[in-house]
Amino acid sequence: MKARYTIAVILLLFLLGQQLQADEFCGGTGLFHTQAAELLGAGKLTISSQSRAFAKYIDSPGGKYLLSDGTNVLNATFGFSPHLEIDFSMALYQDLNRTGTNLQKTNVPDDAILRLRWGNYKANYFGRSFLWGAVLKGRLNSSNLSNVYLEPYSSESNAFELGYILSYYDNPLYPQESWNAHFNLAYVNHNDSGSHEKLQLLDGVTQEWQYTLGYRYPTLRWDFTTELYGTLFTNRPDPNIYYGNNRIFSRANYTYLSLGTVYRLFYGISIGFSGDFNLFTSNIEQNNILPEGYPDFYPPWRITGKINILRSTTFSKINTLAAVRPESEIDLEVRSRTGLSQRDLVDWLGTDEEGAEFIDLELEKIRAERKQAELELERLKERLKSRGSE
């Protein structure tokens, strides 16, 4: 327990010394943009690197050049308990560049973000079993470059986010071996009332709702994902406000469609790519006259890449480079090697609530495996009968 508190304190102190701005990057068991209510599990750790980029060749009267925007984020997600994850992300590099001109805005390092995610809570809706959770995010801004063109809105103030997560798994016993769907809804308060530059004030606090719908179809080595995500401003920032020399570009509501795939190289290492396409951007007053060919608010498309590594910790031993195998197969082997009876399991786990939930899950898995064995036996009998009749 002391080690867990120590890790939490280190993460919080590290956060206080960094800047926090961009979102839409998350680690753990979620998709590219969608968080899942199923958590990693106590003691497990994932480290991931995510990159997102957009580029457009522009031929204008002022010249020919390449407009590009790129971000790289490092993420670490730790299972603090069966129902709590700590998720820390830091943008190592963010760059807006127009090749051949003096327009270049770079932050190295750039943003950081800390999430506390609760999950693995069961609920029944429409006769189906779901998992639900919640997420709390804090934002401390120490950047001298806020509200970057082509990036989501960010102010010079500290902000917070509170969200809800709902997940459905077609196979609740082994969630990652069947199709699953997720819904996220988050309220974001940018806490920017009274922020000022050049004697211009924001009218009230900028507030928005962020939403995502995600679907994943897994196979042994490949996952295929589809996501729909976007934002709805309930109070958008003033179009004439300045952050430094930057007008506010990211004031419009938007919806993106993301199509992605993930490939598992080893049991604990996977790589993924997704393409994001802007389906909708609300038609509002433009806050700046942009040259012809520039996107008005957000990129029309983006490409995202991700590398995810599941690593061993003092609390959970993982063979990262093991061969890719179904979790159900690994689970059966582990329980077979222990040789524990049901009575032994009860004595080992004790009588606490989490122990009781674990035993119930073990019994469900045993029943499912026994049923599968009985089906295999029936198939074998049918084959023997058909051969005998010949």
N, C-alpha and C positions, 0 to 999 in steps of 0.2 A: 504493500500500500504506500509506503514511504517513497518507493521508486516512482510510482505513478504520479504522486504530487510533485516530485522533483521535475519530471518531464514536463508537466503542465506549467510549472513556474518558469522553466527555461524557455518554453515556447512563447509565453506571454511577454517575458522580458525582451525576447528577440523581436516580437511584433512591435513593441513600443519604440524600437530603434529604427524601424523601417517605414516606408511609405505604402499606402494602400489605395488602389484605384480601380483597376480593371476587374471585371467579373467574367462569367461564362466559362471558367475553367474549374473543374472539380475532379477529385481523385476518388479512390475507393472502388466500390462495386458498381458505380453508376455508368452511364453512357458518356458520350462526348460532352453534352451540354445538360443532361438530365441526371438528377440525383436519385438514388434508389433507397428504399426504406430498409432493405437488407444490408446490415453492416458487415464489416470485415470479420469481426469476432475479436474477443479480448486477446491482447498481446500481439496481434498481427500488424504488419507494417507494409505499406506499398509506397514506392517512390516512382514518380512519373515525370516525364518531360513532354510538354505540349507546345506546339508551334502553330501559328495562324498567319496567313499571308494573303495579300491581294495586290495585283499589279495591273496597270492599264497603260498601253501605249497611246499617247495623245499627240495628234498632229493639228496644231492650231496656228493662227497667224503669228503668234509670238514665238513659235519655234516647235521643234519636235523633241519630245522627251518621254521618259518612263515615270509614271506616278506609281509609287509603291508604298505599302504599309505592312509592317511585320511585327510580330510579338512572339517571344519565347518565355514560357513559364515553367518553373520547377515546383513540383507539388509533393508533399509528404502527408500520408494519412495513417493515423495510428488508432488501433482499436483499444480504447481506454477501458472499456467494460463491455459486457454483452449488449448493452443498450446505448453506448455513447462512443462516438468517434471524435477525434481531434484532427482537423484538416487544415494544413497550412500551405499557402501558395505564394510564390514570389516571382514576379516578372523580372527575369534577368536582363531582358533586352526588349526595348520598344522603339521602333524607328518609323518615322514618316519622311519619305524622301522623294524629291523630284529631280531625277538625274539630269545633269547638265545645267542646273541652276543653283542658286544659293539657298533654296528651300530644303532644309533638313532639320528635323526635330528628333533628337535621340535622348533616351533615358537609359543609363546603364549604371546600377540596376534601376528598375522602375518600380512597379507596384508590389504590394504584398497584401495578403488577405488571410484572415483566421476564421474558420467555421467550427462551431460545435454542432454536431449532428446526432440527434437521438433517433432511434429506430428499433426494428425487430419487435414492434408491438403488433399483436394480432387483432383483427377486427373482421366481422362478418357483414357483408352487404350483398343483397340479392341472392342469398343462399350460397355465396362464395366466400372463400377465405382470403383476406387481404393482409398486407403488412402496412403500417403507417408510421410516420415519424415527423420530426420537426427539425428545423435548422435555424441557428442564430449566428449572424455574421456581424462583426464589428469592422469599421473602416476608420483608420487614422491616416490623414493626409499630410505628408511632409514634402510633397513634390512641388517643384517650382514650375511644372509644366502640366497644367490641368486642362481637361476638355480638348483632347487631341482630335483633330479632324479625322473622320472615318472610324473613330472609336466610340463606344458607348459613353453617355454623359457622365462626368465626374466633376465635383465641385472642389473648392479649396478647403472645405470644412470636413469635420468628422461625420460619419454617417453610420446607419445601422440597417439591418435587414432581418426580417422574421418570416420564415416560410413553413409550408406544410408539404409533406411528401406522402403519396399513396402509391403502393405497388401491388401488382397482381402477378403471381407465378403459377403457371399451369401445373407444375409439379412442386408443391410446397416442401416435399422432403428433400429434394435436391434442386434448389431454385435455378442454378446455372446450367441445368441440363434440359431445360424446356423453355418455350417462348415466355416472355414476360413483358409487361407493360407498366408505365410509370406516369404519374402526373405530379407536377410541382407548381405551387403557387406561392409567390413571395411578395411581401410589402416592403418597399424600399423608401426610406426617408433620408434625403441627402443633407438635411440639417443646414441649409445654406441661406436661411433668412438673415438678411443684414450683411451678407457678403458684398463687398464693394470693390470697385476699381474704377478710377476716373470719375468718381462721384456718381456712379450709377448703381442703384440698389435693386436687389431682386424683390419681386412682389410676392411675398409669402415664401413658404418652404416648397422646394421641388419634391414631388412625391410620384411614385410610379408603382405599378404592379408588373412583376415579371412572371411569365408562365412558360411551361414546357410540357409537351406530350412526347413520350418516347416509347419505342417498340424495339425489342431485340429478339432475333431468332438465332439460337446458337446451334452449332454442330460441334464435333469433337475439337477441331482446330480453328474453325471460322465462326465468327459472329457477324450477323448482318443487322444493321440498325437503321431506323428511320425516326427522325425527330422533327417536331414543330415547336419553335420557340420564338418569343418576342417580348415586347414591353408595351404597356399602356400608361401614359402619363395622366395622372389625375390633376396635377398642377405643374405645368411645364415652366422652364426658366424663361426669363425675359430675353427676347431676341437681341436686345441692345447691350446686354451686360458684357463686360470684358473680364477674362482671366489672363492677366498679363497683357500680351498683345493679341490674344486669341478671342475672337468672337465665339459664341456658343453655336456649334454646328449640330450637335446631337439632341435636337428638340422634338423630333417626330416619332410617332409610334411606328413600330416595324414588326414584321413576321418573317422568319427565315425557315426554310425547309432544309434539313440536313440528311444526307444519305451517306452512310459509312459502313466500313467493314473492319474487323479486328482479326488478326492472325496470331495464334499462340505458337511461338517458337519452342518454348519449353513449358513445364508446369507453372513456373513463376515468372515468365517473360512473354510479353505480347506486344505487338505493334499494330497501329491502326491509322486509317486515313478516312477523312470525310470531306464531302463537298457541300458547302452551305450556299443556298440560293435565296435571294431576297424576293419574297412573294408579294410583299405589301409594304409601302411606306406612306404614311398619312400625308395628305396634301395640305400643308400649312404654310404660313408666311415664311418665305426664305429670309434668313437673317444676314445674308451676305451675297453680293453679286459675284458668282464664281465664273471663271472662264468657260467657254463652250467645251463640252466633253467631260467636265468634272462630275462625279456623282454628287447629288444634292446634299445628302445627309450621311448615307451609309454605303458601303461597297455593294454592288449588284451581286457579287459572289465572293466566296472566300474558301480557301483550302486549309484544312486542319490536319496535323499529324500528331501522333501520340505514341510514346514508348512507356510501358508500365512494367514495373519490377516488384514482385512479391518477395520480401526478404525475411530472413530469420531474425528473431530478437531473443533476448534473455527469457521472455515469457512464452514464446512460441517458436518451435524449430520447424523450418521449412526447407525442403530441398529444391532450391530455385531452379536448378538445371536438370531436374528429373524429367523423364519422358511425359508427354501429355497423355493423361488417362482420365476416364470419368471419375468424378468425385465419389459416386456410389460404389465403384469398384475399389477405390482406395479405402473408403470407409469400412467396407466389408472385411478387407484384409486386416486392417488395424484392429477391429473388434475380434476377429478370429484369433489373432496373435495374442491378445491379452488373456483369453480364456476365462474372462470374468463371467460369473453367473449373474442372474438378475439380482439375487440377494447381495452379491459382492458389489454390484453397481450401487445399490441402495446404501450400503455401509460406506462406500467410498465417497459418494456425493453428499451424504447427509440427508436431512429432511427439509432443507430450505426450499423456497419456491422455485428458484432457478434449477436446483437439482431435480425437483419433481417434473418441471417442464422438459428437462433433458431426458429423463427416463421415459416420459410419454413419447417423445420423439424417437427414442431408440426402439420402443415397442412397435411404433408405426413402421419403422424401417424393417424390423424383423418380420412383421406380418407381410409387408410388401414383397420382401425377398422370398418368404415361404410360398406366397401365392404364385410368384414367378416360377419357383421350382416345381410346384404342382402342375402348372401349365406345361412346362417342359416335359415332365413325366407323362402327361396325357398325350402330348405329341409323339413321344417315343413309343408309347403303347399303340397308337394308331399306325405308326410306321411298321411295327412288328406284326400287327394284324394284317396289314395290306401285303406284307411279304409272305405271311403264312398262307394267305388265300391264293397266292400265285402258285 
